[in-house]
């Protein structure tokens, strides 16, 4: 999916893909919930400074 070979809908339609994606996200969710509001705001600010990827087909 991240390499552009699969679409998200195809991953979610496959039970193994859905399980892998949701299990991977659960760790991120737990980390987010354990952060203080100040840490969360710092992460948001840091993410806002990262430039967007170039649209597909322009690479």
C-alpha distance matrix in Angstrom:
0.0 3.8 5.4 5.2 5.6 4.3 5.7 6.5 9.7 8.8 7.5 10.6 12.8 12.4 14.8 13.4 9.9 11.9 14.2 12.0 10.4 14.0 15.7 13.8 14.7 18.2 19.1 18.2 20.2 23.1 23.2 23.4 26.1 28.1 28.3 31.4 31.3 32.1 29.2 26.8 28.5 28.2 24.4 24.2 26.4 24.5 21.2 23.1 24.3 20.9 20.4 17.6 15.1 16.4 15.2 13.3 16.0 18.2 17.2
3.8 0.0 3.8 5.4 7.5 7.7 8.7 9.2 12.8 12.5 10.9 13.6 16.2 15.9 17.9 16.1 12.6 14.3 16.2 13.4 11.6 15.0 16.4 13.7 14.4 18.1 18.3 17.0 19.4 22.2 21.7 21.9 25.0 26.7 26.5 29.5 29.4 29.9 26.8 24.7 26.1 25.5 21.8 21.7 23.6 21.4 18.2 20.3 21.1 17.5 17.2 14.7 12.2 13.9 13.4 12.1 15.0 16.5 15.1
5.4 3.8 0.0 3.8 5.6 7.7 9.8 11.5 14.7 13.7 12.8 16.0 18.0 17.4 19.8 17.9 14.6 17.0 18.8 16.0 14.8 18.4 19.5 16.9 18.0 21.6 21.7 20.5 23.1 25.7 25.1 25.4 28.6 30.1 29.9 32.9 32.8 33.0 30.0 28.0 29.3 28.4 24.7 24.7 26.3 23.9 20.8 22.7 23.0 19.3 18.5 16.0 12.9 13.7 13.3 11.1 13.2 15.0 13.1
5.2 5.4 3.8 0.0 3.8 5.6 7.1 9.7 12.5 11.8 11.8 14.9 16.5 16.6 19.5 18.2 14.8 16.9 19.4 17.1 15.5 19.0 20.7 18.5 19.2 22.8 23.4 22.1 24.2 27.2 26.9 26.8 29.8 31.7 31.5 34.3 33.9 34.3 31.5 29.2 30.3 29.7 26.1 25.6 27.2 25.2 21.9 23.3 23.9 20.3 19.0 16.0 12.9 13.1 11.6 8.9 11.1 13.5 12.5
5.6 7.5 5.6 3.8 0.0 3.8 7.0 10.0 12.1 10.3 10.6 14.2 15.1 14.7 17.8 16.5 13.5 16.1 18.6 16.6 15.7 19.3 20.9 19.2 20.3 23.8 24.6 23.7 25.8 28.7 28.7 28.9 31.7 33.6 33.7 36.8 36.6 37.2 34.3 32.0 33.3 32.8 29.1 28.7 30.6 28.6 25.2 26.8 27.5 23.9 22.8 19.8 16.6 16.7 15.1 12.0 13.5 16.4 15.3
4.3 7.7 7.7 5.6 3.8 0.0 3.8 6.6 8.4 6.5 7.1 10.5 11.4 11.4 14.6 13.8 10.6 12.8 15.7 14.2 13.1 16.4 18.5 17.2 18.1 21.4 22.7 22.0 23.7 26.6 27.1 27.1 29.6 31.9 32.2 35.3 35.0 36.0 33.2 30.6 32.2 32.1 28.3 27.8 30.0 28.3 24.9 26.5 27.7 24.3 23.4 20.2 17.6 18.1 16.1 13.5 15.6 18.5 18.0
5.7 8.7 9.8 7.1 7.0 3.8 0.0 3.8 5.5 5.4 6.6 8.9 10.1 11.4 14.5 14.5 11.1 12.2 15.6 14.6 12.7 15.6 18.2 17.1 17.2 20.6 22.3 21.2 22.4 25.6 26.3 25.8 28.2 30.8 31.0 33.9 33.3 34.5 31.9 29.1 30.5 30.8 27.1 26.1 28.5 27.2 23.6 24.9 26.5 23.4 22.4 19.0 16.9 17.4 15.0 13.0 15.5 18.4 18.5
6.5 9.2 11.5 9.7 10.0 6.6 3.8 0.0 3.8 5.4 5.1 6.2 8.6 10.1 12.6 12.9 9.4 9.4 12.9 12.3 9.8 12.2 15.2 14.4 14.0 17.2 19.3 18.2 19.0 22.4 23.3 22.7 24.8 27.6 28.0 30.8 30.3 31.7 29.3 26.3 27.9 28.5 24.8 23.9 26.6 25.6 21.9 23.4 25.4 22.6 22.2 18.9 17.3 18.6 16.5 15.2 18.2 20.7 20.8
9.7 12.8 14.7 12.5 12.1 8.4 5.5 3.8 0.0 3.8 5.5 5.1 6.1 8.8 11.6 13.0 10.0 9.6 13.3 13.8 11.7 13.5 16.8 16.7 16.2 19.0 21.6 20.8 21.1 24.4 25.7 25.1 26.8 29.7 30.4 33.2 32.6 34.3 32.1 28.9 30.5 31.5 27.9 26.7 29.6 28.8 25.2 26.4 28.7 26.0 25.5 22.0 20.6 21.5 19.0 17.6 20.3 23.1 23.6
8.8 12.5 13.7 11.8 10.3 6.5 5.4 5.4 3.8 0.0 3.8 5.5 5.1 6.5 10.0 10.9 8.3 9.2 12.7 12.9 11.8 14.2 16.9 16.9 17.3 20.0 22.3 22.0 22.7 25.7 27.1 26.9 28.7 31.4 32.3 35.3 35.0 36.6 34.1 31.2 33.0 33.6 29.9 29.1 31.9 30.8 27.2 28.8 30.7 27.8 27.2 23.9 22.0 22.7 20.3 18.3 20.7 23.7 23.7
7.5 10.9 12.8 11.8 10.6 7.1 6.6 5.1 5.5 3.8 0.0 3.8 5.5 5.4 8.0 8.1 4.9 6.0 9.4 9.2 8.2 10.8 13.2 13.2 13.9 16.6 18.8 18.7 19.6 22.4 23.8 23.9 25.7 28.2 29.2 32.4 32.4 34.0 31.3 28.6 30.7 31.2 27.5 27.0 30.0 28.7 25.3 27.2 29.1 26.2 26.1 23.1 21.3 22.7 20.8 19.1 21.8 24.5 24.1
10.6 13.6 16.0 14.9 14.2 10.5 8.9 6.2 5.1 5.5 3.8 0.0 3.8 5.4 7.0 8.5 6.0 4.6 8.4 9.5 8.1 9.4 12.5 13.2 13.2 15.4 18.2 18.2 18.4 21.2 23.0 22.9 24.3 27.1 28.3 31.3 31.2 33.2 30.8 27.9 30.0 30.9 27.3 26.7 29.9 29.0 25.6 27.5 29.8 27.2 27.3 24.3 23.1 24.6 22.6 21.3 24.2 26.8 26.7
12.8 16.2 18.0 16.5 15.1 11.4 10.1 8.6 6.1 5.1 5.5 3.8 0.0 3.8 6.4 8.9 7.6 6.9 10.3 12.0 11.4 12.6 15.4 16.5 16.8 18.7 21.6 21.9 22.0 24.6 26.6 26.6 27.8 30.6 32.0 35.0 34.9 36.9 34.5 31.6 33.8 34.7 31.1 30.4 33.6 32.8 29.3 31.0 33.3 30.7 30.6 27.4 25.9 27.1 24.8 23.1 25.6 28.5 28.6
12.4 15.9 17.4 16.6 14.7 11.4 11.4 10.1 8.8 6.5 5.4 5.4 3.8 0.0 3.8 5.5 5.2 6.0 8.5 9.9 10.5 12.1 14.1 15.3 16.5 18.2 20.7 21.5 22.0 24.3 26.3 26.8 28.0 30.5 32.1 35.3 35.6 37.5 34.9 32.2 34.6 35.3 31.6 31.4 34.5 33.3 30.1 32.2 34.2 31.4 31.5 28.5 26.7 28.1 26.1 24.2 26.6 29.5 29.1
14.8 17.9 19.8 19.5 17.8 14.6 14.5 12.6 11.6 10.0 8.0 7.0 6.4 3.8 0.0 3.8 5.5 5.1 6.1 8.6 9.9 10.6 12.0 14.1 15.4 16.3 19.0 20.3 20.6 22.4 24.8 25.5 26.4 28.7 30.7 34.0 34.5 36.7 34.0 31.5 34.2 35.0 31.4 31.4 34.8 33.7 30.6 32.9 35.1 32.5 33.0 30.2 28.8 30.5 28.8 27.2 29.8 32.5 31.9
13.4 16.1 17.9 18.2 16.5 13.8 14.5 12.9 13.0 10.9 8.1 8.5 8.9 5.5 3.8 0.0 3.8 5.5 5.1 6.1 8.6 10.0 10.5 12.1 14.2 15.4 17.4 19.0 19.8 21.4 23.4 24.6 25.8 27.7 29.6 33.1 33.9 35.8 32.9 30.7 33.5 33.9 30.2 30.6 33.8 32.4 29.5 32.1 33.9 31.1 31.8 29.3 27.6 29.5 28.2 26.5 29.1 31.6 30.6
9.9 12.6 14.6 14.8 13.5 10.6 11.1 9.4 10.0 8.3 4.9 6.0 7.6 5.2 5.5 3.8 0.0 3.8 5.4 5.1 6.1 8.6 9.9 10.6 12.3 14.3 16.2 17.1 18.2 20.3 21.9 22.8 24.3 26.4 27.9 31.3 31.9 33.6 30.7 28.3 30.9 31.2 27.5 27.7 30.8 29.3 26.3 28.7 30.6 27.7 28.2 25.6 23.9 25.8 24.4 22.8 25.6 28.0 27.1
11.9 14.3 17.0 16.9 16.1 12.8 12.2 9.4 9.6 9.2 6.0 4.6 6.9 6.0 5.1 5.5 3.8 0.0 3.8 5.5 5.2 6.1 8.4 9.9 10.6 12.2 14.9 15.7 16.1 18.3 20.4 20.9 22.0 24.5 26.1 29.4 29.8 31.8 29.2 26.6 29.2 30.0 26.4 26.3 29.7 28.6 25.6 27.9 30.1 27.6 28.3 25.7 24.5 26.6 25.2 24.0 27.0 29.3 28.8
14.2 16.2 18.8 19.4 18.6 15.7 15.6 12.9 13.3 12.7 9.4 8.4 10.3 8.5 6.1 5.1 5.4 3.8 0.0 3.8 5.5 5.3 5.9 8.4 9.9 10.5 13.0 14.7 15.1 16.6 18.9 20.0 20.9 22.9 25.0 28.4 29.3 31.3 28.5 26.3 29.3 29.9 26.4 26.8 30.2 29.1 26.3 29.0 31.2 28.7 29.9 27.6 26.6 28.9 27.9 26.8 29.9 32.0 31.1
12.0 13.4 16.0 17.1 16.6 14.2 14.6 12.3 13.8 12.9 9.2 9.5 12.0 9.9 8.6 6.1 5.1 5.5 3.8 0.0 3.8 5.6 5.2 6.0 8.6 10.0 11.5 13.0 14.4 15.9 17.5 18.9 20.4 22.1 23.8 27.4 28.4 30.0 27.0 25.0 27.9 28.1 24.5 25.2 28.4 26.8 24.2 27.1 28.8 26.2 27.4 25.3 24.1 26.5 25.9 24.8 27.8 29.7 28.5
10.4 11.6 14.8 15.5 15.7 13.1 12.7 9.8 11.7 11.8 8.2 8.1 11.4 10.5 9.9 8.6 6.1 5.2 5.5 3.8 0.0 3.8 5.5 5.2 6.2 8.7 10.6 11.1 12.2 14.6 16.0 16.7 18.4 20.5 21.9 25.3 25.8 27.5 24.6 22.3 25.0 25.4 21.7 22.1 25.3 24.0 21.1 23.8 25.8 23.3 24.4 22.2 21.3 23.8 23.0 22.3 25.6 27.3 26.4
14.0 15.0 18.4 19.0 19.3 16.4 15.6 12.2 13.5 14.2 10.8 9.4 12.6 12.1 10.6 10.0 8.6 6.1 5.3 5.6 3.8 0.0 3.8 5.4 5.1 6.2 9.1 10.0 10.1 12.2 14.4 15.0 16.0 18.3 20.1 23.4 24.1 26.2 23.5 21.1 24.1 24.9 21.4 21.8 25.3 24.4 21.7 24.4 26.7 24.6 26.1 24.0 23.6 26.3 25.6 25.2 28.6 30.3 29.6
15.7 16.4 19.5 20.7 20.9 18.5 18.2 15.2 16.8 16.9 13.2 12.5 15.4 14.1 12.0 10.5 9.9 8.4 5.9 5.2 5.5 3.8 0.0 3.8 5.4 5.2 7.1 9.3 10.0 11.0 13.2 14.7 15.6 17.3 19.4 23.0 24.2 26.2 23.2 21.4 24.6 25.1 21.7 22.7 26.1 24.8 22.6 25.6 27.7 25.6 27.4 25.7 25.3 28.2 27.8 27.4 30.7 32.2 31.1
13.8 13.7 16.9 18.5 19.2 17.2 17.1 14.4 16.7 16.9 13.2 13.2 16.5 15.3 14.1 12.1 10.6 9.9 8.4 6.0 5.2 5.4 3.8 0.0 3.8 5.5 5.9 7.1 9.1 10.6 11.6 13.2 15.0 16.4 17.9 21.6 22.7 24.2 21.1 19.3 22.4 22.4 18.9 20.1 23.2 21.7 19.5 22.7 24.4 22.2 24.0 22.6 22.1 25.1 25.1 24.8 28.2 29.4 28.1
14.7 14.4 18.0 19.2 20.3 18.1 17.2 14.0 16.2 17.3 13.9 13.2 16.8 16.5 15.4 14.2 12.3 10.6 9.9 8.6 6.2 5.1 5.4 3.8 0.0 3.8 5.4 5.1 6.1 8.6 9.9 10.5 12.3 14.3 15.7 19.1 19.8 21.6 18.7 16.5 19.5 20.1 16.6 17.3 20.7 19.7 17.3 20.3 22.5 20.7 22.6 21.1 21.1 24.3 24.2 24.4 28.0 29.0 28.1
18.2 18.1 21.6 22.8 23.8 21.4 20.6 17.2 19.0 20.0 16.6 15.4 18.7 18.2 16.3 15.4 14.3 12.2 10.5 10.0 8.7 6.2 5.2 5.5 3.8 0.0 3.8 5.4 5.0 6.1 8.6 9.8 10.5 12.4 14.5 18.0 19.1 21.3 18.6 16.7 20.0 20.8 17.7 18.7 22.3 21.5 19.6 22.6 24.9 23.4 25.7 24.4 24.7 27.9 27.9 28.2 31.8 32.8 31.9
19.1 18.3 21.7 23.4 24.6 22.7 22.3 19.3 21.6 22.3 18.8 18.2 21.6 20.7 19.0 17.4 16.2 14.9 13.0 11.5 10.6 9.1 7.1 5.9 5.4 3.8 0.0 3.8 5.4 5.1 6.2 8.6 9.9 10.7 12.7 16.4 18.1 19.8 16.7 15.4 18.9 19.1 16.1 17.8 21.1 19.9 18.5 21.8 23.7 22.2 24.8 24.1 24.4 27.8 28.3 28.7 32.2 32.9 31.6
18.2 17.0 20.5 22.1 23.7 22.0 21.2 18.2 20.8 22.0 18.7 18.2 21.9 21.5 20.3 19.0 17.1 15.7 14.7 13.0 11.1 10.0 9.3 7.1 5.1 5.4 3.8 0.0 3.8 5.4 5.1 6.2 8.7 10.0 11.0 14.5 15.7 17.1 14.0 12.3 15.7 15.9 12.7 14.2 17.5 16.4 14.8 18.1 20.1 18.8 21.4 20.7 21.4 24.9 25.5 26.3 29.9 30.3 29.3
20.2 19.4 23.1 24.2 25.8 23.7 22.4 19.0 21.1 22.7 19.6 18.4 22.0 22.0 20.6 19.8 18.2 16.1 15.1 14.4 12.2 10.1 10.0 9.1 6.1 5.0 5.4 3.8 0.0 3.8 5.4 5.1 6.2 8.7 10.2 13.4 14.3 16.5 14.0 11.9 15.2 16.3 13.5 14.4 18.0 17.7 16.2 19.0 21.5 20.7 23.3 22.4 23.4 26.9 27.2 28.2 31.8 32.4 31.7
23.1 22.2 25.7 27.2 28.7 26.6 25.6 22.4 24.4 25.7 22.4 21.2 24.6 24.3 22.4 21.4 20.3 18.3 16.6 15.9 14.6 12.2 11.0 10.6 8.6 6.1 5.1 5.4 3.8 0.0 3.8 5.4 5.1 6.3 8.9 12.3 14.1 16.3 13.8 12.5 16.3 17.1 14.8 16.4 19.7 19.3 18.4 21.4 23.7 23.0 25.9 25.5 26.5 30.0 30.6 31.5 35.1 35.5 34.6
23.2 21.7 25.1 26.9 28.7 27.1 26.3 23.3 25.7 27.1 23.8 23.0 26.6 26.3 24.8 23.4 21.9 20.4 18.9 17.5 16.0 14.4 13.2 11.6 9.9 8.6 6.2 5.1 5.4 3.8 0.0 3.8 5.5 5.2 6.5 10.3 12.3 13.8 10.8 10.1 13.8 14.0 11.8 14.0 17.0 16.3 15.9 19.0 20.9 20.4 23.6 23.6 24.8 28.5 29.5 30.6 34.2 34.2 33.1
23.4 21.9 25.4 26.8 28.9 27.1 25.8 22.7 25.1 26.9 23.9 22.9 26.6 26.8 25.5 24.6 22.8 20.9 20.0 18.9 16.7 15.0 14.7 13.2 10.5 9.8 8.6 6.2 5.1 5.4 3.8 0.0 3.8 5.5 5.4 8.6 9.6 11.5 9.0 7.2 10.8 11.8 9.7 11.1 14.5 14.4 13.9 16.6 19.0 18.9 22.0 21.9 23.5 27.2 28.1 29.5 33.2 33.2 32.4
26.1 25.0 28.6 29.8 31.7 29.6 28.2 24.8 26.8 28.7 25.7 24.3 27.8 28.0 26.4 25.8 24.3 22.0 20.9 20.4 18.4 16.0 15.6 15.0 12.3 10.5 9.9 8.7 6.2 5.1 5.5 3.8 0.0 3.8 5.5 8.1 9.4 12.2 10.5 9.0 12.6 14.2 12.7 13.9 17.2 17.7 17.3 19.7 22.3 22.4 25.5 25.4 27.1 30.7 31.3 32.8 36.5 36.6 36.0
28.1 26.7 30.1 31.7 33.6 31.9 30.8 27.6 29.7 31.4 28.2 27.1 30.6 30.5 28.7 27.7 26.4 24.5 22.9 22.1 20.5 18.3 17.3 16.4 14.3 12.4 10.7 10.0 8.7 6.3 5.2 5.5 3.8 0.0 3.8 6.7 9.5 11.5 9.6 9.5 13.2 14.1 13.1 15.1 17.9 18.0 18.3 21.0 23.1 23.3 26.7 27.0 28.7 32.4 33.4 34.9 38.5 38.4 37.5
28.3 26.5 29.9 31.5 33.7 32.2 31.0 28.0 30.4 32.3 29.2 28.3 32.0 32.1 30.7 29.6 27.9 26.1 25.0 23.8 21.9 20.1 19.4 17.9 15.7 14.5 12.7 11.0 10.2 8.9 6.5 5.4 5.5 3.8 0.0 3.8 6.5 7.9 5.8 6.2 9.7 10.4 9.9 12.1 14.5 14.8 15.6 18.1 20.0 20.7 24.2 24.9 26.9 30.6 31.9 33.7 37.3 36.8 36.0
31.4 29.5 32.9 34.3 36.8 35.3 33.9 30.8 33.2 35.3 32.4 31.3 35.0 35.3 34.0 33.1 31.3 29.4 28.4 27.4 25.3 23.4 23.0 21.6 19.1 18.0 16.4 14.5 13.4 12.3 10.3 8.6 8.1 6.7 3.8 0.0 3.8 5.3 5.2 6.3 8.7 9.9 10.8 12.5 14.4 15.4 16.7 18.6 20.5 21.8 25.3 26.3 28.7 32.4 33.7 35.8 39.4 38.7 38.1
31.3 29.4 32.8 33.9 36.6 35.0 33.3 30.3 32.6 35.0 32.4 31.2 34.9 35.6 34.5 33.9 31.9 29.8 29.3 28.4 25.8 24.1 24.2 22.7 19.8 19.1 18.1 15.7 14.3 14.1 12.3 9.6 9.4 9.5 6.5 3.8 0.0 3.8 5.5 5.1 6.2 8.6 9.9 10.6 12.3 14.2 15.4 16.6 18.8 20.6 23.8 24.8 27.5 31.0 32.3 34.6 38.2 37.4 37.1
32.1 29.9 33.0 34.3 37.2 36.0 34.5 31.7 34.3 36.6 34.0 33.2 36.9 37.5 36.7 35.8 33.6 31.8 31.3 30.0 27.5 26.2 26.2 24.2 21.6 21.3 19.8 17.1 16.5 16.3 13.8 11.5 12.2 11.5 7.9 5.3 3.8 0.0 3.8 5.4 5.1 6.2 8.7 9.9 10.6 12.3 14.3 15.4 17.0 19.1 22.6 24.0 26.9 30.4 32.0 34.6 38.0 36.8 36.4
29.2 26.8 30.0 31.5 34.3 33.2 31.9 29.3 32.1 34.1 31.3 30.8 34.5 34.9 34.0 32.9 30.7 29.2 28.5 27.0 24.6 23.5 23.2 21.1 18.7 18.6 16.7 14.0 14.0 13.8 10.8 9.0 10.5 9.6 5.8 5.2 5.5 3.8 0.0 3.8 5.4 5.1 6.3 8.7 9.9 10.5 12.3 14.3 15.7 17.2 20.8 22.2 24.7 28.3 30.1 32.3 35.7 34.7 34.0
26.8 24.7 28.0 29.2 32.0 30.6 29.1 26.3 28.9 31.2 28.6 27.9 31.6 32.2 31.5 30.7 28.3 26.6 26.3 25.0 22.3 21.1 21.4 19.3 16.5 16.7 15.4 12.3 11.9 12.5 10.1 7.2 9.0 9.5 6.2 6.3 5.1 5.4 3.8 0.0 3.8 5.4 5.1 6.2 8.7 9.9 10.6 12.4 14.6 15.9 19.2 20.1 22.7 26.2 27.6 29.9 33.4 32.6 32.2
28.5 26.1 29.3 30.3 33.3 32.2 30.5 27.9 30.5 33.0 30.7 30.0 33.8 34.6 34.2 33.5 30.9 29.2 29.3 27.9 25.0 24.1 24.6 22.4 19.5 20.0 18.9 15.7 15.2 16.3 13.8 10.8 12.6 13.2 9.7 8.7 6.2 5.1 5.4 3.8 0.0 3.8 5.4 5.0 6.2 8.6 9.9 10.6 12.7 14.8 18.0 19.3 22.2 25.6 27.2 29.9 33.2 32.1 31.9
28.2 25.5 28.4 29.7 32.8 32.1 30.8 28.5 31.5 33.6 31.2 30.9 34.7 35.3 35.0 33.9 31.2 30.0 29.9 28.1 25.4 24.9 25.1 22.4 20.1 20.8 19.1 15.9 16.3 17.1 14.0 11.8 14.2 14.1 10.4 9.9 8.6 6.2 5.1 5.4 3.8 0.0 3.8 5.4 5.1 6.1 8.6 9.9 11.0 13.0 16.6 18.4 21.2 24.7 26.7 29.3 32.5 31.2 30.6
24.4 21.8 24.7 26.1 29.1 28.3 27.1 24.8 27.9 29.9 27.5 27.3 31.1 31.6 31.4 30.2 27.5 26.4 26.4 24.5 21.7 21.4 21.7 18.9 16.6 17.7 16.1 12.7 13.5 14.8 11.8 9.7 12.7 13.1 9.9 10.8 9.9 8.7 6.3 5.1 5.4 3.8 0.0 3.8 5.4 5.0 6.1 8.6 10.1 11.1 14.6 15.9 18.4 22.0 23.9 26.2 29.6 28.5 27.8
24.2 21.7 24.7 25.6 28.7 27.8 26.1 23.9 26.7 29.1 27.0 26.7 30.4 31.4 31.4 30.6 27.7 26.3 26.8 25.2 22.1 21.8 22.7 20.1 17.3 18.7 17.8 14.2 14.4 16.4 14.0 11.1 13.9 15.1 12.1 12.5 10.6 9.9 8.7 6.2 5.0 5.4 3.8 0.0 3.8 5.4 5.2 6.2 8.9 10.3 13.4 14.3 17.3 20.6 22.2 24.8 28.2 27.1 26.9
26.4 23.6 26.3 27.2 30.6 30.0 28.5 26.6 29.6 31.9 30.0 29.9 33.6 34.5 34.8 33.8 30.8 29.7 30.2 28.4 25.3 25.3 26.1 23.2 20.7 22.3 21.1 17.5 18.0 19.7 17.0 14.5 17.2 17.9 14.5 14.4 12.3 10.6 9.9 8.7 6.2 5.1 5.4 3.8 0.0 3.8 5.5 5.1 6.7 9.3 12.3 14.2 17.4 20.6 22.6 25.5 28.6 27.1 26.9
24.5 21.4 23.9 25.2 28.6 28.3 27.2 25.6 28.8 30.8 28.7 29.0 32.8 33.3 33.7 32.4 29.3 28.6 29.1 26.8 24.0 24.4 24.8 21.7 19.7 21.5 19.9 16.4 17.7 19.3 16.3 14.4 17.7 18.0 14.8 15.4 14.2 12.3 10.5 9.9 8.6 6.1 5.0 5.4 3.8 0.0 3.8 5.4 5.4 7.0 10.6 12.8 15.6 18.9 21.3 24.0 27.0 25.4 24.7
21.2 18.2 20.8 21.9 25.2 24.9 23.6 21.9 25.2 27.2 25.3 25.6 29.3 30.1 30.6 29.5 26.3 25.6 26.3 24.2 21.1 21.7 22.6 19.5 17.3 19.6 18.5 14.8 16.2 18.4 15.9 13.9 17.3 18.3 15.6 16.7 15.4 14.3 12.3 10.6 9.9 8.6 6.1 5.2 5.5 3.8 0.0 3.8 5.3 5.4 8.7 9.9 12.6 16.1 18.1 20.7 23.9 22.6 22.1
23.1 20.3 22.7 23.3 26.8 26.5 24.9 23.4 26.4 28.8 27.2 27.5 31.0 32.2 32.9 32.1 28.7 27.9 29.0 27.1 23.8 24.4 25.6 22.7 20.3 22.6 21.8 18.1 19.0 21.4 19.0 16.6 19.7 21.0 18.1 18.6 16.6 15.4 14.3 12.4 10.6 9.9 8.6 6.2 5.1 5.4 3.8 0.0 3.8 5.6 7.8 9.2 12.7 15.7 17.6 20.7 23.7 22.1 22.2
24.3 21.1 23.0 23.9 27.5 27.7 26.5 25.4 28.7 30.7 29.1 29.8 33.3 34.2 35.1 33.9 30.6 30.1 31.2 28.8 25.8 26.7 27.7 24.4 22.5 24.9 23.7 20.1 21.5 23.7 20.9 19.0 22.3 23.1 20.0 20.5 18.8 17.0 15.7 14.6 12.7 11.0 10.1 8.9 6.7 5.4 5.3 3.8 0.0 3.8 6.3 9.2 12.3 15.1 17.8 20.8 23.5 21.4 21.1
20.9 17.5 19.3 20.3 23.9 24.3 23.4 22.6 26.0 27.8 26.2 27.2 30.7 31.4 32.5 31.1 27.7 27.6 28.7 26.2 23.3 24.6 25.6 22.2 20.7 23.4 22.2 18.8 20.7 23.0 20.4 18.9 22.4 23.3 20.7 21.8 20.6 19.1 17.2 15.9 14.8 13.0 11.1 10.3 9.3 7.0 5.4 5.6 3.8 0.0 3.8 6.5 9.1 12.2 15.0 17.7 20.4 18.5 17.9
20.4 17.2 18.5 19.0 22.8 23.4 22.4 22.2 25.5 27.2 26.1 27.3 30.6 31.5 33.0 31.8 28.2 28.3 29.9 27.4 24.4 26.1 27.4 24.0 22.6 25.7 24.8 21.4 23.3 25.9 23.6 22.0 25.5 26.7 24.2 25.3 23.8 22.6 20.8 19.2 18.0 16.6 14.6 13.4 12.3 10.6 8.7 7.8 6.3 3.8 0.0 3.8 6.5 8.9 11.9 14.9 17.4 15.2 14.9
17.6 14.7 16.0 16.0 19.8 20.2 19.0 18.9 22.0 23.9 23.1 24.3 27.4 28.5 30.2 29.3 25.6 25.7 27.6 25.3 22.2 24.0 25.7 22.6 21.1 24.4 24.1 20.7 22.4 25.5 23.6 21.9 25.4 27.0 24.9 26.3 24.8 24.0 22.2 20.1 19.3 18.4 15.9 14.3 14.2 12.8 9.9 9.2 9.2 6.5 3.8 0.0 3.8 6.5 8.6 11.7 14.5 12.9 13.1
15.1 12.2 12.9 12.9 16.6 17.6 16.9 17.3 20.6 22.0 21.3 23.1 25.9 26.7 28.8 27.6 23.9 24.5 26.6 24.1 21.3 23.6 25.3 22.1 21.1 24.7 24.4 21.4 23.4 26.5 24.8 23.5 27.1 28.7 26.9 28.7 27.5 26.9 24.7 22.7 22.2 21.2 18.4 17.3 17.4 15.6 12.6 12.7 12.3 9.1 6.5 3.8 0.0 3.8 6.3 8.7 11.4 10.1 9.8
16.4 13.9 13.7 13.1 16.7 18.1 17.4 18.6 21.5 22.7 22.7 24.6 27.1 28.1 30.5 29.5 25.8 26.6 28.9 26.5 23.8 26.3 28.2 25.1 24.3 27.9 27.8 24.9 26.9 30.0 28.5 27.2 30.7 32.4 30.6 32.4 31.0 30.4 28.3 26.2 25.6 24.7 22.0 20.6 20.6 18.9 16.1 15.7 15.1 12.2 8.9 6.5 3.8 0.0 3.8 6.5 8.4 6.5 7.0
15.2 13.4 13.3 11.6 15.1 16.1 15.0 16.5 19.0 20.3 20.8 22.6 24.8 26.1 28.8 28.2 24.4 25.2 27.9 25.9 23.0 25.6 27.8 25.1 24.2 27.9 28.3 25.5 27.2 30.6 29.5 28.1 31.3 33.4 31.9 33.7 32.3 32.0 30.1 27.6 27.2 26.7 23.9 22.2 22.6 21.3 18.1 17.6 17.8 15.0 11.9 8.6 6.3 3.8 0.0 3.8 6.4 6.0 7.8
13.3 12.1 11.1 8.9 12.0 13.5 13.0 15.2 17.6 18.3 19.1 21.3 23.1 24.2 27.2 26.5 22.8 24.0 26.8 24.8 22.3 25.2 27.4 24.8 24.4 28.2 28.7 26.3 28.2 31.5 30.6 29.5 32.8 34.9 33.7 35.8 34.6 34.6 32.3 29.9 29.9 29.3 26.2 24.8 25.5 24.0 20.7 20.7 20.8 17.7 14.9 11.7 8.7 6.5 3.8 0.0 3.7 5.5 6.7
16.0 15.0 13.2 11.1 13.5 15.6 15.5 18.2 20.3 20.7 21.8 24.2 25.6 26.6 29.8 29.1 25.6 27.0 29.9 27.8 25.6 28.6 30.7 28.2 28.0 31.8 32.2 29.9 31.8 35.1 34.2 33.2 36.5 38.5 37.3 39.4 38.2 38.0 35.7 33.4 33.2 32.5 29.6 28.2 28.6 27.0 23.9 23.7 23.5 20.4 17.4 14.5 11.4 8.4 6.4 3.7 0.0 3.8 5.7
18.2 16.5 15.0 13.5 16.4 18.5 18.4 20.7 23.1 23.7 24.5 26.8 28.5 29.5 32.5 31.6 28.0 29.3 32.0 29.7 27.3 30.3 32.2 29.4 29.0 32.8 32.9 30.3 32.4 35.5 34.2 33.2 36.6 38.4 36.8 38.7 37.4 36.8 34.7 32.6 32.1 31.2 28.5 27.1 27.1 25.4 22.6 22.1 21.4 18.5 15.2 12.9 10.1 6.5 6.0 5.5 3.8 0.0 3.8
17.2 15.1 13.1 12.5 15.3 18.0 18.5 20.8 23.6 23.7 24.1 26.7 28.6 29.1 31.9 30.6 27.1 28.8 31.1 28.5 26.4 29.6 31.1 28.1 28.1 31.9 31.6 29.3 31.7 34.6 33.1 32.4 36.0 37.5 36.0 38.1 37.1 36.4 34.0 32.2 31.9 30.6 27.8 26.9 26.9 24.7 22.1 22.2 21.1 17.9 14.9 13.1 9.8 7.0 7.8 6.7 5.7 3.8 0.0
